[in-house]
Amino acid sequence: MNRAVALVVVALGLIASMVLAYSILEPTAAYAPDQDAHQKAQNLTKLTVSGYGEASYTPDMAAVSFVALGYGETASEALEKCSAKASAIISAIEALGVDRESMKTSSMMIRPRYDWEAKPPRIVDYEASYTLSVELSDITLIGKVIDVAFSAGADSMYNLQFFLSNEEKEKLTREAIQQAIEEAMGKAEVAASTLGLKILRVESISISPQHVPSPIIVRGLEAAEKPGEVPIAPGEGRITASVSLTVILG
């Protein structure tokens, strides 16, 4: 009986020793470095390539500002004359189909004018100025708008601009970026094929879109479609994109 008990104790001791050894060895195996993965990482090649994309456009919007001046012996008289002229300009532009929401008052000012040679200087009269900004979604109207504004009494104009609507700008920017990425990936594929490798993944990408404004072209008066109409063309602009790609080859 005592011999049987001794055998059981010995057997239990052996089992316990085996369990302890396994529990010690297993974590060591779990944290053993993957030699194959390390070797594969050393065989990978990093490549940086660039790409360029471009989308041309003709502006679909225009903006211009007009100034109306009024003079009078009093500030109120100058303002009244200026306001009457500004109202005539607005009505003339509105008659072309441009809604009032596309027109806004940019600035308004009244100041005295002095005779500085008099001793002491004295006020000669007052000058009032009114600046009207007009934004057009139909750029074919820009020549007519300028013509009718001056016919209605505008004293000067400035800040003539042609530009893209936000929707069209976003669309063309995406096109330019897509072209740039395709060009960069094409270069990477050629390099990988020449080296007998494959593109495994894109590690990083940098995108730089740019907007090149269109020039404003004023043609000769003989090029006007109708006598008296100001002949203005917006020219052509470009939206460009530059891309830098870093890819992993293997």
Secondary structure, 3 states (H helix, E strand, C coil): CHHHHHHHHHHHHHHHHHHHHHHHHHHHHHCCCCHHHHHHHHCCEEEEEEEEEEEEECCCEEEEEEEEEEEECCHHHHHHHHHHHHHHHHHHHHCCCCCHHHEEEEEEEEEEEEECCCCCCEEEEEEEEEEEEEEECCHHHHHHHHHHHHHCCCCEEEEEEEECCHHHHHHHHHHHHHHHHHHHHHHHHHHHHHHCCCEEEEEEEEEEEEEECCCCEECCHHHCCCCCCCCEECCCEEEEEEEEEEEEEC
